[in-house]
């Protein structure tokens, strides 16, 4: 991987930059690996929670379906008329203020 920007640098400076890049890439890979592990744990905990609480699973499913219908309706409003999209509100935000939408 040749980079002409390194032409004016001494060997030691080039080596230092290369080591820095390797260290940075390694740290990024470690971060991504750790992030993936944490996400996998979160998904496992969520699956366990939903399995133990069918009412919660049904409530979340219902909210998700309402959110999907609301988004589809909002999209149809945007594509089919001049109705203001600011009137649309996220279903989740009604139950969890500050969550968005």
N, C-alpha and C positions, 0 to 999 in steps of 0.2 A: 504494500500500500504506500506508494510514493506520493509525497506532498511537497511541491516546490517551495512552499512557505518555509520549509525546514532547511533550505539550501544555505542560508546565512547563519545558521546556528552551529555551534560546536557539537562534536559527538556527544559530550556530556549533557548538553542542553537538549539535544534530540532524544537521548536516552531518558532524561527526566520527563520530557513531554510524553514519550511513549509509555513510560511507567505510570504516569498520571492517567492517561487514557485507559490503560488496562485496569488500574485500580477503580476508576469511575465506572467502567463497564461491569466489573465484578460486583461493585456495590449495587448497581442498578439491577443486575441479575439476582442478587441476594434479596433485594427489596421485593422484586416481582415474585420470587419464589415464596417468600414469607407472606406476601399479600395473598397469593393463591392458596396457601395453606390456611390462612385465617378465613378466607371466603369459603373454603370447603368446610371448615368447622362450623361457620355460621349457617351454611346450608344444611348441615347435619343436625344442628340444634333446632333449626326451624322445622325440618321434617319431623323430628322427634316431638316437638311441641304440637305441631298440627295433628300428628298421629294420636297423641294423648288427649287432644281437645277437638273433637269433631265439630263442635259448635263454633269454635273459633275459625276452623278451616272453612266452614260454610259461610260465616260472616265475611271473611276475607274474600272468598269467591264471589259472593253477592256484591261486595263493594267494587271488586275488580270488574265485574260484568257491567255494573252501573257506570263505572268510569269509562269503559270501552264504548258503551252506548252514547254517553255524553260526548266523548271525543268524536265519534262518528257523526253525531247530530251537529256538533260544532263545525266539522269539516263540510258537511252538507250545506250548512248555513253560509259558510265562507264561499263555497263553490256555486251555490244556487241563489244567493241573495246578497243584499248589502247590509244585512243585520250586523250590528257591532259585536265582534268577538269578545269584548270586555264584559258582556253580559253573561258569558259562559263561566262557570266556576267548577273547579275540580271537586269531584265527589269526596275524595280523601280529605280535602281541606275543610270540608264541612264537619268531619269527625275529628280531624287533627289539625287545628288552626296552626298556621305557620309552616305546614308541610309543603306548601306550594300551590300554584295554580290560581 
